[in-house]
């Protein structure tokens, strides 16, 4: 692209086009990445909450067995 821009005398415009294309490509990739990460983060947070709840309820249930 640089060689074409130099030959045509429009190097600045060609570099702007390349920069715009790269920006659009990065935006698309970041959008896909965040779309994939959101469900994974929800699952991880749900798992950690379930672990904490189980850790709290497990001793309570064991105490219930001792009383009976």
PDB file of N, CA, C, O and CB in Angstrom:
ATOM      1  N   UNK A   1       0.821  -1.185   0.000  1.00  0.00           N
ATOM      2  CA  UNK A   1       0.000   0.000   0.000  1.00  0.00           C
ATOM      3  C   UNK A   1       0.872   1.258   0.000  1.00  0.00           C
ATOM      4  O   UNK A   1       0.527   2.263  -0.620  1.00  0.00           O
ATOM      5  CB  UNK A   1      -0.938  -0.007   1.204  1.00  0.00           C
ATOM      6  N   UNK A   2       1.995   1.189   0.697  1.00  0.00           N
ATOM      7  CA  UNK A   2       2.881   2.355   0.722  1.00  0.00           C
ATOM      8  C   UNK A   2       3.474   2.592  -0.658  1.00  0.00           C
ATOM      9  O   UNK A   2       3.573   3.730  -1.116  1.00  0.00           O
ATOM     10  CB  UNK A   2       4.005   2.170   1.763  1.00  0.00           C
ATOM     11  N   UNK A   3       3.868   1.510  -1.314  1.00  0.00           N
ATOM     12  CA  UNK A   3       4.450   1.653  -2.652  1.00  0.00           C
ATOM     13  C   UNK A   3       3.431   2.237  -3.628  1.00  0.00           C
ATOM     14  O   UNK A   3       3.780   3.088  -4.446  1.00  0.00           O
ATOM     15  CB  UNK A   3       4.957   0.294  -3.167  1.00  0.00           C
ATOM     16  N   UNK A   4       2.198   1.800  -3.553  1.00  0.00           N
ATOM     17  CA  UNK A   4       1.151   2.321  -4.433  1.00  0.00           C
ATOM     18  C   UNK A   4       0.917   3.793  -4.136  1.00  0.00           C
ATOM     19  O   UNK A   4       0.750   4.599  -5.052  1.00  0.00           O
ATOM     20  CB  UNK A   4      -0.162   1.521  -4.266  1.00  0.00           C
ATOM     21  N   UNK A   5       0.906   4.147  -2.838  1.00  0.00           N
ATOM     22  CA  UNK A   5       0.708   5.545  -2.455  1.00  0.00           C
ATOM     23  C   UNK A   5       1.845   6.430  -2.932  1.00  0.00           C
ATOM     24  O   UNK A   5       1.622   7.564  -3.354  1.00  0.00           O
ATOM     25  CB  UNK A   5       0.567   5.662  -0.952  1.00  0.00           C
ATOM     26  N   UNK A   6       3.072   5.908  -2.863  1.00  0.00           N
ATOM     27  CA  UNK A   6       4.219   6.685  -3.328  1.00  0.00           C
ATOM     28  C   UNK A   6       4.163   6.892  -4.844  1.00  0.00           C
ATOM     29  O   UNK A   6       4.437   7.981  -5.348  1.00  0.00           O
ATOM     30  CB  UNK A   6       5.532   5.987  -2.937  1.00  0.00           C
ATOM     31  N   UNK A   7       3.800   5.818  -5.559  1.00  0.00           N
ATOM     32  CA  UNK A   7       3.740   5.934  -7.024  1.00  0.00           C
ATOM     33  C   UNK A   7       2.652   6.895  -7.480  1.00  0.00           C
ATOM     34  O   UNK A   7       2.830   7.634  -8.448  1.00  0.00           O
ATOM     35  CB  UNK A   7       3.505   4.568  -7.649  1.00  0.00           C
ATOM     36  N   UNK A   8       1.538   6.879  -6.782  1.00  0.00           N
ATOM     37  CA  UNK A   8       0.430   7.732  -7.210  1.00  0.00           C
ATOM     38  C   UNK A   8       0.528   9.138  -6.638  1.00  0.00           C
ATOM     39  O   UNK A   8      -0.205  10.030  -7.065  1.00  0.00           O
ATOM     40  CB  UNK A   8      -0.887   7.111  -6.806  1.00  0.00           C
ATOM     41  N   UNK A   9       1.403   9.344  -5.697  1.00  0.00           N
ATOM     42  CA  UNK A   9       1.557  10.672  -5.109  1.00  0.00           C
ATOM     43  C   UNK A   9       0.529  10.948  -4.016  1.00  0.00           C
ATOM     44  O   UNK A   9       0.361  12.094  -3.600  1.00  0.00           O
ATOM     45  CB  UNK A   9       1.448  11.727  -6.187  1.00  0.00           C
ATOM     46  N   UNK A  10      -0.147   9.928  -3.558  1.00  0.00           N
ATOM     47  CA  UNK A  10      -1.161  10.101  -2.519  1.00  0.00           C
ATOM     48  C   UNK A  10      -0.830   9.228  -1.310  1.00  0.00           C
ATOM     49  O   UNK A  10      -1.671   8.477  -0.816  1.00  0.00           O
ATOM     50  CB  UNK A  10      -2.567   9.758  -3.064  1.00  0.00           C
ATOM     51  N   UNK A  11       0.402   9.343  -0.852  1.00  0.00           N
ATOM     52  CA  UNK A  11       0.866   8.507   0.257  1.00  0.00           C
ATOM     53  C   UNK A  11       0.063   8.781   1.527  1.00  0.00           C
ATOM     54  O   UNK A  11      -0.311   7.847   2.238  1.00  0.00           O
ATOM     55  CB  UNK A  11       2.358   8.747   0.517  1.00  0.00           C
ATOM     56  N   UNK A  12      -0.199  10.043   1.813  1.00  0.00           N
ATOM     57  CA  UNK A  12      -0.925  10.396   3.035  1.00  0.00           C
ATOM     58  C   UNK A  12      -2.325   9.771   3.042  1.00  0.00           C
ATOM     59  O   UNK A  12      -2.745   9.190   4.043  1.00  0.00           O
ATOM     60  CB  UNK A  12      -1.027  11.928   3.173  1.00  0.00           C
ATOM     61  N   UNK A  13      -3.034   9.893   1.934  1.00  0.00           N
ATOM     62  CA  UNK A  13      -4.382   9.330   1.835  1.00  0.00           C
ATOM     63  C   UNK A  13      -4.347   7.803   1.949  1.00  0.00           C
ATOM     64  O   UNK A  13      -5.214   7.207   2.587  1.00  0.00           O
ATOM     65  CB  UNK A  13      -5.042   9.747   0.507  1.00  0.00           C
ATOM     66  N   UNK A  14      -3.355   7.180   1.338  1.00  0.00           N
ATOM     67  CA  UNK A  14      -3.242   5.726   1.388  1.00  0.00           C
ATOM     68  C   UNK A  14      -2.964   5.256   2.815  1.00  0.00           C
ATOM     69  O   UNK A  14      -3.531   4.255   3.252  1.00  0.00           O
ATOM     70  CB  UNK A  14      -2.133   5.241   0.440  1.00  0.00           C
ATOM     71  N   UNK A  15      -2.103   5.962   3.545  1.00  0.00           N
ATOM     72  CA  UNK A  15      -1.808   5.589   4.925  1.00  0.00           C
ATOM     73  C   UNK A  15      -3.028   5.785   5.818  1.00  0.00           C
ATOM     74  O   UNK A  15      -3.256   5.001   6.739  1.00  0.00           O
ATOM     75  CB  UNK A  15      -0.629   6.406   5.457  1.00  0.00           C
ATOM     76  N   UNK A  16      -3.804   6.814   5.552  1.00  0.00           N
ATOM     77  CA  UNK A  16      -5.041   7.016   6.309  1.00  0.00           C
ATOM     78  C   UNK A  16      -6.021   5.874   6.059  1.00  0.00           C
ATOM     79  O   UNK A  16      -6.696   5.418   6.982  1.00  0.00           O
ATOM     80  CB  UNK A  16      -5.687   8.361   5.936  1.00  0.00           C
ATOM     81  N   UNK A  17      -6.100   5.412   4.805  1.00  0.00           N
ATOM     82  CA  UNK A  17      -6.981   4.288   4.482  1.00  0.00           C
ATOM     83  C   UNK A  17      -6.533   3.008   5.188  1.00  0.00           C
ATOM     84  O   UNK A  17      -7.358   2.245   5.689  1.00  0.00           O
ATOM     85  CB  UNK A  17      -7.021   4.065   2.966  1.00  0.00           C
ATOM     86  N   UNK A  18      -5.229   2.782   5.220  1.00  0.00           N
ATOM     87  CA  UNK A  18      -4.696   1.604   5.894  1.00  0.00           C
ATOM     88  C   UNK A  18      -4.976   1.683   7.398  1.00  0.00           C
ATOM     89  O   UNK A  18      -5.378   0.693   8.009  1.00  0.00           O
ATOM     90  CB  UNK A  18      -3.178   1.471   5.631  1.00  0.00           C
ATOM     91  N   UNK A  19      -4.764   2.855   7.989  1.00  0.00           N
ATOM     92  CA  UNK A  19      -5.018   3.025   9.421  1.00  0.00           C
ATOM     93  C   UNK A  19      -6.496   2.810   9.738  1.00  0.00           C
ATOM     94  O   UNK A  19      -6.826   2.195  10.752  1.00  0.00           O
ATOM     95  CB  UNK A  19      -4.573   4.424   9.885  1.00  0.00           C
ATOM     96  N   UNK A  20      -7.378   3.305   8.891  1.00  0.00           N
ATOM     97  CA  UNK A  20      -8.813   3.120   9.093  1.00  0.00           C
ATOM     98  C   UNK A  20      -9.192   1.640   8.998  1.00  0.00           C
ATOM     99  O   UNK A  20      -9.996   1.145   9.788  1.00  0.00           O
ATOM    100  CB  UNK A  20      -9.608   3.939   8.062  1.00  0.00           C
ATOM    101  N   UNK A  21      -8.613   0.949   8.033  1.00  0.00           N
ATOM    102  CA  UNK A  21      -8.895  -0.484   7.875  1.00  0.00           C
ATOM    103  C   UNK A  21      -8.420  -1.265   9.101  1.00  0.00           C
ATOM    104  O   UNK A  21      -9.124  -2.156   9.576  1.00  0.00           O
ATOM    105  CB  UNK A  21      -8.216  -1.033   6.598  1.00  0.00           C
ATOM    106  N   UNK A  22      -7.233  -0.938   9.616  1.00  0.00           N
ATOM    107  CA  UNK A  22      -6.729  -1.622  10.810  1.00  0.00           C
ATOM    108  C   UNK A  22      -7.591  -1.308  12.031  1.00  0.00           C
ATOM    109  O   UNK A  22      -7.852  -2.191  12.848  1.00  0.00           O
ATOM    110  CB  UNK A  22      -5.272  -1.221  11.080  1.00  0.00           C
ATOM    111  N   UNK A  23      -8.032  -0.062  12.160  1.00  0.00           N
ATOM    112  CA  UNK A  23      -8.911   0.294  13.274  1.00  0.00           C
ATOM    113  C   UNK A  23     -10.213  -0.491  13.225  1.00  0.00           C
ATOM    114  O   UNK A  23     -10.684  -0.972  14.256  1.00  0.00           O
ATOM    115  CB  UNK A  23      -9.206   1.793  13.261  1.00  0.00           C
ATOM    116  N   UNK A  24     -10.789  -0.625  12.063  1.00  0.00           N
ATOM    117  CA  UNK A  24     -12.034  -1.375  11.926  1.00  0.00           C
ATOM    118  C   UNK A  24     -11.812  -2.854  12.242  1.00  0.00           C
ATOM    119  O   UNK A  24     -12.658  -3.493  12.867  1.00  0.00           O
ATOM    120  CB  UNK A  24     -12.605  -1.212  10.509  1.00  0.00           C
ATOM    121  N   UNK A  25     -10.683  -3.389  11.812  1.00  0.00           N
ATOM    122  CA  UNK A  25     -10.373  -4.793  12.080  1.00  0.00           C
ATOM    123  C   UNK A  25     -10.200  -5.041  13.575  1.00  0.00           C
ATOM    124  O   UNK A  25     -10.698  -6.036  14.102  1.00  0.00           O
ATOM    125  CB  UNK A  25      -9.106  -5.213  11.327  1.00  0.00           C
ATOM    126  N   UNK A  26      -9.500  -4.146  14.254  1.00  0.00           N
ATOM    127  CA  UNK A  26      -9.289  -4.272  15.698  1.00  0.00           C
ATOM    128  C   UNK A  26     -10.615  -4.147  16.444  1.00  0.00           C
ATOM    129  O   UNK A  26     -10.874  -4.900  17.382  1.00  0.00           O
ATOM    130  CB  UNK A  26      -8.292  -3.204  16.198  1.00  0.00           C
ATOM    131  N   UNK A  27     -11.454  -3.202  16.032  1.00  0.00           N
ATOM    132  CA  UNK A  27     -12.764  -3.056  16.676  1.00  0.00           C
ATOM    133  C   UNK A  27     -13.600  -4.318  16.524  1.00  0.00           C
ATOM    134  O   UNK A  27     -14.265  -4.737  17.472  1.00  0.00           O
ATOM    135  CB  UNK A  27     -13.518  -1.862  16.089  1.00  0.00           C
ATOM    136  N   UNK A  28     -13.574  -4.918  15.364  1.00  0.00           N
ATOM    137  CA  UNK A  28     -14.343  -6.145  15.140  1.00  0.00           C
ATOM    138  C   UNK A  28     -13.802  -7.290  15.997  1.00  0.00           C
ATOM    139  O   UNK A  28     -14.583  -8.044  16.577  1.00  0.00           O
ATOM    140  CB  UNK A  28     -14.309  -6.536  13.650  1.00  0.00           C
ATOM    141  N   UNK A  29     -12.488  -7.428  16.084  1.00  0.00           N
ATOM    142  CA  UNK A  29     -11.897  -8.497  16.888  1.00  0.00           C
ATOM    143  C   UNK A  29     -12.176  -8.296  18.372  1.00  0.00           C
ATOM    144  O   UNK A  29     -12.464  -9.259  19.084  1.00  0.00           O
ATOM    145  CB  UNK A  29     -10.393  -8.571  16.647  1.00  0.00           C
ATOM    146  N   UNK A  30     -12.094  -7.056  18.845  1.00  0.00           N
ATOM    147  CA  UNK A  30     -12.371  -6.782  20.248  1.00  0.00           C
ATOM    148  C   UNK A  30     -13.839  -7.040  20.567  1.00  0.00           C
ATOM    149  O   UNK A  30     -14.162  -7.524  21.651  1.00  0.00           O
ATOM    150  CB  UNK A  30     -11.996  -5.338  20.598  1.00  0.00           C
ATOM    151  N   UNK A  31     -14.719  -6.724  19.644  1.00  0.00           N
ATOM    152  CA  UNK A  31     -16.139  -7.005  19.842  1.00  0.00           C
ATOM    153  C   UNK A  31     -16.400  -8.494  19.961  1.00  0.00           C
ATOM    154  O   UNK A  31     -17.175  -8.926  20.814  1.00  0.00           O
ATOM    155  CB  UNK A  31     -16.958  -6.427  18.701  1.00  0.00           C
ATOM    156  N   UNK A  32     -15.754  -9.286  19.105  1.00  0.00           N
ATOM    157  CA  UNK A  32     -15.905 -10.741  19.188  1.00  0.00           C
ATOM    158  C   UNK A  32     -15.327 -11.287  20.489  1.00  0.00           C
ATOM    159  O   UNK A  32     -15.906 -12.183  21.103  1.00  0.00           O
ATOM    160  CB  UNK A  32     -15.227 -11.414  17.992  1.00  0.00           C
ATOM    161  N   UNK A  33     -14.189 -10.747  20.905  1.00  0.00           N
ATOM    162  CA  UNK A  33     -13.552 -11.212  22.137  1.00  0.00           C
ATOM    163  C   UNK A  33     -14.430 -10.932  23.347  1.00  0.00           C
ATOM    164  O   UNK A  33     -14.608 -11.807  24.194  1.00  0.00           O
ATOM    165  CB  UNK A  33     -12.187 -10.549  22.316  1.00  0.00           C
ATOM    166  N   UNK A  34     -14.979  -9.734  23.442  1.00  0.00           N
ATOM    167  CA  UNK A  34     -15.840  -9.425  24.581  1.00  0.00           C
ATOM    168  C   UNK A  34     -17.126 -10.231  24.528  1.00  0.00           C
ATOM    169  O   UNK A  34     -17.671 -10.585  25.573  1.00  0.00           O
ATOM    170  CB  UNK A  34     -16.158  -7.934  24.622  1.00  0.00           C
ATOM    171  N   UNK A  35     -17.622 -10.527  23.336  1.00  0.00           N
ATOM    172  CA  UNK A  35     -18.816 -11.352  23.211  1.00  0.00           C
ATOM    173  C   UNK A  35     -18.552 -12.760  23.729  1.00  0.00           C
ATOM    174  O   UNK A  35     -19.437 -13.371  24.328  1.00  0.00           O
ATOM    175  CB  UNK A  35     -19.286 -11.400  21.753  1.00  0.00           C
ATOM    176  N   UNK A  36     -17.367 -13.276  23.512  1.00  0.00           N
ATOM    177  CA  UNK A  36     -17.021 -14.606  24.006  1.00  0.00           C
ATOM    178  C   UNK A  36     -16.698 -14.610  25.501  1.00  0.00           C
ATOM    179  O   UNK A  36     -16.946 -15.601  26.188  1.00  0.00           O
ATOM    180  CB  UNK A  36     -15.841 -15.151  23.228  1.00  0.00           C
ATOM    181  N   UNK A  37     -16.148 -13.506  26.004  1.00  0.00           N
ATOM    182  CA  UNK A  37     -15.749 -13.462  27.401  1.00  0.00           C
ATOM    183  C   UNK A  37     -16.921 -13.263  28.355  1.00  0.00           C
ATOM    184  O   UNK A  37     -16.862 -13.725  29.495  1.00  0.00           O
ATOM    185  CB  UNK A  37     -14.750 -12.368  27.602  1.00  0.00           C
ATOM    186  N   UNK A  38     -17.981 -12.592  27.922  1.00  0.00           N
ATOM    187  CA  UNK A  38     -19.105 -12.319  28.818  1.00  0.00           C
ATOM    188  C   UNK A  38     -19.729 -13.591  29.394  1.00  0.00           C
ATOM    189  O   UNK A  38     -19.886 -13.672  30.612  1.00  0.00           O
ATOM    190  CB  UNK A  38     -20.162 -11.528  28.083  1.00  0.00           C
ATOM    191  N   UNK A  39     -20.093 -14.590  28.580  1.00  0.00           N
ATOM    192  CA  UNK A  39     -20.663 -15.807  29.175  1.00  0.00           C
ATOM    193  C   UNK A  39     -19.668 -16.548  30.075  1.00  0.00           C
ATOM    194  O   UNK A  39     -20.057 -17.128  31.089  1.00  0.00           O
ATOM    195  CB  UNK A  39     -21.144 -16.742  28.076  1.00  0.00           C
ATOM    196  N   UNK A  40     -18.400 -16.526  29.706  1.00  0.00           N
ATOM    197  CA  UNK A  40     -17.388 -17.189  30.525  1.00  0.00           C
ATOM    198  C   UNK A  40     -17.277 -16.521  31.890  1.00  0.00           C
ATOM    199  O   UNK A  40     -17.171 -17.206  32.906  1.00  0.00           O
ATOM    200  CB  UNK A  40     -16.026 -17.175  29.816  1.00  0.00           C
ATOM    201  N   UNK A  41     -17.301 -15.208  31.923  1.00  0.00           N
ATOM    202  CA  UNK A  41     -17.222 -14.491  33.189  1.00  0.00           C
ATOM    203  C   UNK A  41     -18.464 -14.752  34.043  1.00  0.00           C
ATOM    204  O   UNK A  41     -18.360 -14.874  35.263  1.00  0.00           O
ATOM    205  CB  UNK A  41     -17.057 -12.987  32.939  1.00  0.00           C
ATOM    206  N   UNK A  42     -19.628 -14.838  33.414  1.00  0.00           N
ATOM    207  CA  UNK A  42     -20.857 -15.132  34.152  1.00  0.00           C
ATOM    208  C   UNK A  42     -20.764 -16.518  34.782  1.00  0.00           C
ATOM    209  O   UNK A  42     -21.140 -16.696  35.941  1.00  0.00           O
ATOM    210  CB  UNK A  42     -22.096 -15.040  33.222  1.00  0.00           C
ATOM    211  N   UNK A  43     -20.271 -17.496  34.037  1.00  0.00           N
ATOM    212  CA  UNK A  43     -20.117 -18.847  34.583  1.00  0.00           C
ATOM    213  C   UNK A  43     -19.119 -18.880  35.737  1.00  0.00           C
ATOM    214  O   UNK A  43     -19.359 -19.544  36.745  1.00  0.00           O
ATOM    215  CB  UNK A  43     -19.673 -19.811  33.487  1.00  0.00           C
ATOM    216  N   UNK A  44     -18.008 -18.173  35.598  1.00  0.00           N
ATOM    217  CA  UNK A  44     -17.010 -18.141  36.671  1.00  0.00           C
ATOM    218  C   UNK A  44     -17.563 -17.473  37.924  1.00  0.00           C
ATOM    219  O   UNK A  44     -17.337 -17.956  39.034  1.00  0.00           O
ATOM    220  CB  UNK A  44     -15.751 -17.409  36.204  1.00  0.00           C
ATOM    221  N   UNK A  45     -18.275 -16.381  37.759  1.00  0.00           N
ATOM    222  CA  UNK A  45     -18.857 -15.705  38.921  1.00  0.00           C
ATOM    223  C   UNK A  45     -19.927 -16.578  39.572  1.00  0.00           C
ATOM    224  O   UNK A  45     -20.006 -16.656  40.798  1.00  0.00           O
ATOM    225  CB  UNK A  45     -19.457 -14.344  38.511  1.00  0.00           C
ATOM    226  N   UNK A  46     -20.748 -17.233  38.756  1.00  0.00           N
ATOM    227  CA  UNK A  46     -21.765 -18.134  39.303  1.00  0.00           C
ATOM    228  C   UNK A  46     -21.137 -19.291  40.061  1.00  0.00           C
ATOM    229  O   UNK A  46     -21.633 -19.683  41.118  1.00  0.00           O
ATOM    230  CB  UNK A  46     -22.652 -18.670  38.188  1.00  0.00           C
ATOM    231  N   UNK A  47     -20.056 -19.839  39.537  1.00  0.00           N
ATOM    232  CA  UNK A  47     -19.347 -20.914  40.222  1.00  0.00           C
ATOM    233  C   UNK A  47     -18.759 -20.469  41.550  1.00  0.00           C
ATOM    234  O   UNK A  47     -18.814 -21.207  42.533  1.00  0.00           O
ATOM    235  CB  UNK A  47     -18.253 -21.452  39.339  1.00  0.00           C
ATOM    236  N   UNK A  48     -18.199 -19.276  41.584  1.00  0.00           N
ATOM    237  CA  UNK A  48     -17.623 -18.790  42.841  1.00  0.00           C
ATOM    238  C   UNK A  48     -18.710 -18.510  43.871  1.00  0.00           C
ATOM    239  O   UNK A  48     -18.519 -18.783  45.056  1.00  0.00           O
ATOM    240  CB  UNK A  48     -16.795 -17.524  42.597  1.00  0.00           C
ATOM    241  N   UNK A  49     -19.848 -17.969  43.441  1.00  0.00           N
ATOM    242  CA  UNK A  49     -20.959 -17.739  44.369  1.00  0.00           C
ATOM    243  C   UNK A  49     -21.490 -19.072  44.879  1.00  0.00           C
ATOM    244  O   UNK A  49     -21.780 -19.202  46.068  1.00  0.00           O
ATOM    245  CB  UNK A  49     -22.093 -16.931  43.685  1.00  0.00           C
ATOM    246  N   UNK A  50     -21.622 -20.063  44.002  1.00  0.00           N
ATOM    247  CA  UNK A  50     -22.098 -21.385  44.421  1.00  0.00           C
ATOM    248  C   UNK A  50     -21.125 -22.012  45.419  1.00  0.00           C
ATOM    249  O   UNK A  50     -21.557 -22.650  46.379  1.00  0.00           O
ATOM    250  CB  UNK A  50     -22.278 -22.311  43.197  1.00  0.00           C
ATOM    251  N   UNK A  51     -19.837 -21.841  45.211  1.00  0.00           N
ATOM    252  CA  UNK A  51     -18.839 -22.372  46.141  1.00  0.00           C
ATOM    253  C   UNK A  51     -18.976 -21.732  47.517  1.00  0.00           C
ATOM    254  O   UNK A  51     -18.916 -22.425  48.532  1.00  0.00           O
ATOM    255  CB  UNK A  51     -17.425 -22.146  45.595  1.00  0.00           C
ATOM    256  N   UNK A  52     -19.158 -20.414  47.558  1.00  0.00           N
ATOM    257  CA  UNK A  52     -19.304 -19.718  48.837  1.00  0.00           C
ATOM    258  C   UNK A  52     -20.579 -20.174  49.542  1.00  0.00           C
ATOM    259  O   UNK A  52     -20.562 -20.434  50.745  1.00  0.00           O
ATOM    260  CB  UNK A  52     -19.323 -18.184  48.627  1.00  0.00           C
ATOM    261  N   UNK A  53     -21.674 -20.273  48.810  1.00  0.00           N
ATOM    262  CA  UNK A  53     -22.936 -20.709  49.408  1.00  0.00           C
ATOM    263  C   UNK A  53     -22.802 -22.132  49.939  1.00  0.00           C
ATOM    264  O   UNK A  53     -23.245 -22.421  51.051  1.00  0.00           O
ATOM    265  CB  UNK A  53     -24.086 -20.624  48.380  1.00  0.00           C
ATOM    266  N   UNK A  54     -22.205 -23.008  49.170  1.00  0.00           N
ATOM    267  CA  UNK A  54     -22.018 -24.396  49.618  1.00  0.00           C
ATOM    268  C   UNK A  54     -21.113 -24.450  50.851  1.00  0.00           C
ATOM    269  O   UNK A  54     -21.350 -25.237  51.767  1.00  0.00           O
ATOM    270  CB  UNK A  54     -21.417 -25.257  48.479  1.00  0.00           C
ATOM    271  N   UNK A  55     -20.074 -23.607  50.867  1.00  0.00           N
ATOM    272  CA  UNK A  55     -19.160 -23.581  52.009  1.00  0.00           C
ATOM    273  C   UNK A  55     -19.873 -23.126  53.279  1.00  0.00           C
ATOM    274  O   UNK A  55     -19.531 -23.577  54.373  1.00  0.00           O
ATOM    275  CB  UNK A  55     -17.973 -22.661  51.718  1.00  0.00           C
ATOM    276  N   UNK A  56     -20.847 -22.249  53.149  1.00  0.00           N
ATOM    277  CA  UNK A  56     -21.584 -21.776  54.318  1.00  0.00           C
ATOM    278  C   UNK A  56     -22.639 -22.792  54.751  1.00  0.00           C
ATOM    279  O   UNK A  56     -22.808 -23.041  55.944  1.00  0.00           O
ATOM    280  CB  UNK A  56     -22.244 -20.427  54.021  1.00  0.00           C
ATOM    281  N   UNK A  57     -23.346 -23.376  53.790  1.00  0.00           N
ATOM    282  CA  UNK A  57     -24.434 -24.294  54.118  1.00  0.00           C
ATOM    283  C   UNK A  57     -23.960 -25.667  54.567  1.00  0.00           C
ATOM    284  O   UNK A  57     -24.663 -26.330  55.330  1.00  0.00           O
ATOM    285  CB  UNK A  57     -25.330 -24.448  52.937  1.00  0.00           C
ATOM    286  N   UNK A  58     -22.814 -26.108  54.129  1.00  0.00           N
ATOM    287  CA  UNK A  58     -22.314 -27.433  54.490  1.00  0.00           C
ATOM    288  C   UNK A  58     -22.139 -27.594  56.003  1.00  0.00           C
ATOM    289  O   UNK A  58     -22.616 -28.590  56.548  1.00  0.00           O
ATOM    290  CB  UNK A  58     -20.991 -27.696  53.789  1.00  0.00           C
ATOM    291  N   UNK A  59     -21.480 -26.668  56.710  1.00  0.00           N
ATOM    292  CA  UNK A  59     -21.374 -26.825  58.174  1.00  0.00           C
ATOM    293  C   UNK A  59     -22.735 -26.734  58.879  1.00  0.00           C
ATOM    294  O   UNK A  59     -22.957 -27.402  59.889  1.00  0.00           O
ATOM    295  CB  UNK A  59     -20.435 -25.761  58.743  1.00  0.00           C
ATOM    296  N   UNK A  60     -23.629 -25.919  58.355  1.00  0.00           N
ATOM    297  CA  UNK A  60     -24.958 -25.815  58.959  1.00  0.00           C
ATOM    298  C   UNK A  60     -25.686 -27.146  58.855  1.00  0.00           C
ATOM    299  O   UNK A  60     -26.328 -27.573  59.814  1.00  0.00           O
ATOM    300  CB  UNK A  60     -25.781 -24.698  58.285  1.00  0.00           C
ATOM    301  N   UNK A  61     -25.597 -27.808  57.706  1.00  0.00           N
ATOM    302  CA  UNK A  61     -26.244 -29.108  57.541  1.00  0.00           C
ATOM    303  C   UNK A  61     -25.591 -30.172  58.428  1.00  0.00           C
ATOM    304  O   UNK A  61     -26.290 -31.047  58.940  1.00  0.00           O
ATOM    305  CB  UNK A  61     -26.189 -29.543  56.073  1.00  0.00           C
ATOM    306  N   UNK A  62     -24.290 -30.119  58.618  1.00  0.00           N
ATOM    307  CA  UNK A  62     -23.607 -31.064  59.499  1.00  0.00           C
ATOM    308  C   UNK A  62     -24.026 -30.859  60.950  1.00  0.00           C
ATOM    309  O   UNK A  62     -24.176 -31.828  61.696  1.00  0.00           O
ATOM    310  CB  UNK A  62     -22.089 -30.920  59.363  1.00  0.00           C
ATOM    311  N   UNK A  63     -24.214 -29.606  61.355  1.00  0.00           N
ATOM    312  CA  UNK A  63     -24.691 -29.336  62.719  1.00  0.00           C
ATOM    313  C   UNK A  63     -26.092 -29.886  62.908  1.00  0.00           C
ATOM    314  O   UNK A  63     -26.428 -30.344  64.000  1.00  0.00           O
ATOM    315  CB  UNK A  63     -24.670 -27.825  63.018  1.00  0.00           C
ATOM    316  N   UNK A  64     -26.905 -29.851  61.883  1.00  0.00           N
ATOM    317  CA  UNK A  64     -28.261 -30.376  61.944  1.00  0.00           C
ATOM    318  C   UNK A  64     -28.248 -31.891  62.184  1.00  0.00           C
ATOM    319  O   UNK A  64     -29.120 -32.421  62.872  1.00  0.00           O
ATOM    320  CB  UNK A  64     -29.018 -30.046  60.648  1.00  0.00           C
ATOM    321  N   UNK A  65     -27.257 -32.582  61.615  1.00  0.00           N
ATOM    322  CA  UNK A  65     -27.152 -34.028  61.827  1.00  0.00           C
ATOM    323  C   UNK A  65     -26.747 -34.358  63.268  1.00  0.00           C
ATOM    324  O   UNK A  65     -27.173 -35.377  63.811  1.00  0.00           O
ATOM    325  CB  UNK A  65     -26.138 -34.634  60.848  1.00  0.00           C
ATOM    326  N   UNK A  66     -25.938 -33.512  63.880  1.00  0.00           N
ATOM    327  CA  UNK A  66     -25.526 -33.760  65.265  1.00  0.00           C
ATOM    328  C   UNK A  66     -26.690 -33.575  66.246  1.00  0.00           C
ATOM    329  O   UNK A  66     -26.769 -34.262  67.265  1.00  0.00           O
ATOM    330  CB  UNK A  66     -24.373 -32.826  65.646  1.00  0.00           C
ATOM    331  N   UNK A  67     -27.575 -32.654  65.929  1.00  0.00           N
ATOM    332  CA  UNK A  67     -28.714 -32.387  66.809  1.00  0.00           C
ATOM    333  C   UNK A  67     -29.686 -33.545  66.776  1.00  0.00           C
ATOM    334  O   UNK A  67     -30.258 -33.891  67.809  1.00  0.00           O
ATOM    335  CB  UNK A  67     -29.423 -31.089  66.407  1.00  0.00           C
ATOM    336  N   UNK A  68     -29.889 -34.147  65.633  1.00  0.00           N
ATOM    337  CA  UNK A  68     -30.892 -35.221  65.500  1.00  0.00           C
ATOM    338  C   UNK A  68     -30.471 -36.501  66.125  1.00  0.00           C
ATOM    339  O   UNK A  68     -31.215 -37.481  66.086  1.00  0.00           O
ATOM    340  CB  UNK A  68     -31.199 -35.472  64.076  1.00  0.00           C
TER     341      UNK A  68
END
